[in-house]
Amino acid sequence: MSTTSGLGRHGAVPSEFTDIEWDARCDLAACYRLADHYGWTDLFGTHFSLRVPGTEHFLLNPYGMLFGEITASSLIKVDQDGNTIGESDFTIHSAVHMSSDTMNAVLHTHTPAGNAVACMKDGLLPSNQKALLIHGLVTYHEYESVALDHSERERIVSDLGDGRIMVLRNHGLLTVGETIAEAFFWMYRMETACQYQVDILSMGQELQFPTKATQDYTIEWGKKQGGNRRIEMETRQWAAMIRQLEREVGTDWRS
């Protein structure tokens, strides 16, 4: 039984971790549990990663554990090449982490709605407010088969650019953020927009698009609000998600 080394944002800190790393572990574990709650899982097929603040090491789920089983202490720590410190496919995540000192969190999903949009030639359609508000932050990366070739990193980074949301064509979705909260909320917004699109198209009706002028205005407004939203995501909104998690699944993810 580990002794504690003090208190962090999420309670007692086990002695083998610093308070900074433990807070990061708890936030990432919470994100995995929230993803399980919202149905963003694919057994062992995807990963979320988070940089340990002040280091070049990253936290990642161990292969063989479901999202709903992840705890703060069960997360593994890897270097930029995906080598375990202390195996999993880390090509996509490491591309982002190695290219930026600020993009500390990366989420990758294989959901039905996300893949449906990823397989559409036009990608995310500007058909509704949810899609329009993130449209200017969405980028696209062409499918290059299973992501095992590290030479793909450069192309992933180039295609992501300054975006926060990437459609991995014929594969799934990717979001990035300075914090796990930011990456989570971009994923929530994108997953919701993709589900809207799937539901709308399933009706078999002619689509009613906003005027081009309205589309352009709303997309530009959404881009300008990105920074302000990030601050809100990291404070009140993330705290609300932690409270929801505690009510619905308890607090064992902190262990």
ABEGO torsion letter per residue (X at the ends): XBBBAEBBAAEBBBAABBAAAAAAAAAAAAAAAAAAAAGABBEAABBBBBBBBGBABBBBBBBGBBAAABBAAABBBBBAAGBBBXXBBAAAAAAAAAABAABABBBBBABAAAAAAAABAAEBBBABAAAAAAAAABBBBBBAEBBABAAAAAAAAAAAEABABBBBBGAEBBBBBABAAAAAAAAAAAAAAAAAAAAAAAAGBBBBBBBAAAAAAAAAAAAAAAAAAAAAAABAAAAAAAAAAAAAAEAAAAX
